[in-house]
Amino acid sequence: MKNNKDILASILKTSQMGQVGIRAVLPYAVKQEMKQALSSQRDEYAAIEKEAHAIAESRGWELNELDPVAKLMSKTCARGNLMVGRSDSKIAAMMINGNTRGMIKGLKNLHHCPHADTAIAALGQKLLDRESDNIRQMQNYV
C-alpha cells in the first residue's frame, strides 16, 4: 500500500514528466493550433506541479523531484522519434502514449491508496482528468 506522501510524489513526477515531454516536442510542432494546444497542456501540468508542491509544503514534506536521468531520456527519445517524419500527427501519437502511461500510473496509485487524503485524491483526480482531456485533444491531430 502506498501512503499519501507516495501518491503526492507520483503526482508531482507525472506533472513534471508531462512538462518535459511537451518541451521536447514543442519545437517540432507544425501547426499553430498544435503549438497552442501543447503550450496549454504544459501550463496545466505546471499548475498541478505547483499545487503538489503547495500541499507538500503545508505538511512539511519534502518530495523527490523527477530524476534528471529520466528527463534526459525523455528528451532524447522524443527527439529521436522525431528525427524522421516530423509531423503533428507523430507528436500527437507520442503525447497520447505519454498521457495514457500517466493515466495508468495515476489509477494504480489511487487504487493502492484507497484512503488517500482528500486534497491529494482531488489533485490525483485532477491530473487524471487533465490527461484524459489531453488525449481527446490530441486525437484531432492523429
C-alpha positions as CSV (number, residue, x, y, z in Angstrom):
1,M,0.0,0.0,0.0
2,K,1.1,3.5,-0.8
3,N,0.8,6.4,1.6
4,N,-0.4,9.9,0.9
5,K,3.2,11.2,0.5
6,D,4.0,8.5,-2.1
7,I,0.9,9.4,-4.1
8,L,1.7,13.1,-4.0
9,A,5.3,12.4,-5.1
10,S,3.9,10.4,-8.0
11,I,1.6,13.2,-9.0
12,L,4.5,15.6,-8.8
13,K,6.7,13.5,-11.0
14,T,4.0,12.8,-13.5
15,S,3.3,16.5,-13.9
16,Q,7.0,17.2,-14.3
17,M,7.3,14.4,-16.9
18,G,4.4,15.9,-18.9
19,Q,6.2,19.2,-19.0
20,V,9.5,17.7,-20.0
21,G,7.8,15.7,-22.8
22,I,5.9,18.7,-24.1
23,R,9.0,20.9,-24.1
24,A,10.9,18.2,-26.0
25,V,8.3,18.1,-28.9
26,L,7.0,21.7,-28.9
27,P,9.7,23.0,-31.3
28,Y,8.8,20.3,-33.8
29,A,5.1,21.1,-33.9
30,V,4.0,22.4,-37.3
31,K,0.5,23.9,-37.0
32,Q,0.0,26.9,-34.7
33,E,-3.1,25.2,-33.2
34,M,-0.9,22.3,-32.2
35,K,1.7,24.6,-30.6
36,Q,-1.1,26.3,-28.7
37,A,-2.6,23.0,-27.5
38,L,0.8,21.8,-26.3
39,S,1.6,25.1,-24.6
40,S,-1.8,25.0,-22.8
41,Q,-1.2,21.4,-21.7
42,R,2.3,22.3,-20.4
43,D,0.8,25.2,-18.4
44,E,-1.8,22.8,-16.9
45,Y,0.9,20.4,-15.8
46,A,2.8,23.3,-14.3
47,A,-0.2,24.3,-12.3
48,I,-0.6,20.7,-11.0
49,E,3.1,20.6,-10.1
50,K,2.7,23.9,-8.2
51,E,-0.3,22.6,-6.3
52,A,1.6,19.4,-5.4
53,H,4.4,21.4,-4.0
54,A,2.0,23.6,-2.0
55,I,0.4,20.5,-0.5
56,A,3.8,19.0,0.4
57,E,4.9,22.3,1.9
58,S,1.8,22.7,4.0
59,R,2.5,19.2,5.5
60,G,6.2,19.7,5.9
61,W,7.0,17.0,3.4
62,E,10.0,17.1,1.0
63,L,9.3,15.3,-2.2
64,N,11.8,14.0,-4.6
65,E,11.8,15.8,-8.0
66,L,11.8,13.9,-11.3
67,D,15.2,12.2,-11.8
68,P,17.5,14.2,-14.1
69,V,18.2,10.9,-16.0
70,A,14.5,10.4,-16.6
71,K,14.3,14.0,-18.0
72,L,17.3,13.4,-20.3
73,M,15.9,10.0,-21.5
74,S,12.5,11.6,-22.3
75,K,14.1,14.4,-24.3
76,T,16.4,12.1,-26.1
77,C,13.6,9.6,-27.0
78,A,11.3,12.4,-28.2
79,R,13.9,13.9,-30.4
80,G,14.9,10.5,-31.7
81,N,11.3,9.7,-32.6
82,L,11.0,13.0,-34.5
83,M,14.2,12.8,-36.4
84,V,12.4,11.3,-39.4
85,G,8.9,12.3,-40.2
86,R,8.4,15.4,-38.1
87,S,4.6,15.9,-38.1
88,D,1.9,17.0,-35.8
89,S,0.4,13.5,-36.2
90,K,3.5,11.9,-34.9
91,I,3.7,14.3,-32.0
92,A,0.0,13.7,-31.2
93,A,0.6,10.0,-31.1
94,M,3.6,10.4,-28.8
95,M,1.5,12.7,-26.5
96,I,-1.4,10.2,-26.4
97,N,1.0,7.4,-25.4
98,G,2.6,9.5,-22.7
99,N,-0.8,10.6,-21.3
100,T,-2.0,7.0,-21.4
101,R,1.0,5.9,-19.3
102,G,0.4,8.7,-16.9
103,M,-3.3,7.7,-16.5
104,I,-2.4,4.1,-15.9
105,K,0.2,5.1,-13.2
106,G,-2.3,7.5,-11.6
107,L,-5.1,4.9,-11.5
108,K,-2.8,2.4,-10.0
109,N,-1.7,4.9,-7.3
110,L,-5.2,5.8,-6.4
111,H,-6.2,2.1,-6.2
112,H,-3.2,1.4,-3.9
113,C,-4.2,4.1,-1.5
114,P,-7.9,3.9,-1.1
115,H,-7.9,6.2,1.9
116,A,-6.0,9.0,0.3
117,D,-6.2,12.4,1.9
118,T,-8.9,14.5,0.3
119,A,-6.6,17.2,-1.2
120,I,-4.2,14.6,-2.6
121,A,-7.0,12.4,-4.0
122,A,-8.6,15.5,-5.6
123,L,-5.3,16.5,-7.1
124,G,-4.7,13.0,-8.4
125,Q,-8.2,13.0,-10.0
126,K,-7.5,16.5,-11.5
127,L,-4.3,15.0,-13.1
128,L,-6.3,12.0,-14.4
129,D,-9.0,14.3,-15.8
130,R,-6.3,16.5,-17.4
131,E,-4.6,13.6,-19.1
132,S,-7.9,12.3,-20.4
133,D,-8.7,15.7,-21.8
134,N,-5.2,15.9,-23.3
135,I,-5.8,12.6,-25.1
136,R,-9.1,13.8,-26.6
137,Q,-7.4,17.0,-27.7
138,M,-4.5,15.2,-29.4
139,Q,-6.9,12.8,-31.2
140,N,-7.7,15.7,-33.5
141,Y,-4.1,15.7,-34.8
142,V,-3.5,11.9,-35.4
